[in-house]
């Protein structure tokens, strides 16, 4: 299990922008819950993977849907997906405050945790 650190996307006036750094995922990664944080997953493998994000608080963040203990998302072979945001009131573990994300496969799968800095 790896603790991911968010990379800040700032609205500075220099126009430099963020060149995100991607790291290899582990079967189960964690990161601090935050309403401005997004997870970008790149699947470089030849098969689809499943990204599972548990909802430990028992409060479903998606209105008008049946409650699910986990949200599961497919990332097709050779594609990438963005997930989030992850407000603590839904996704944060009540004890640690961390979000957990699980991957069905890890070979050639990378991720970057991105945080949009709201002024």
Secondary structure, 3 states (H helix, E strand, C coil): CEECCCEEECCCCCCCCCCCCCEECCCEEEEECEEEEEEEEEECCCCCEEEEEECCCCCCCCCCCCCCCEEEEEECCCCEEEEEEECHHHHCCCCCCEEEEEECCCCCEEEEEEEECCC
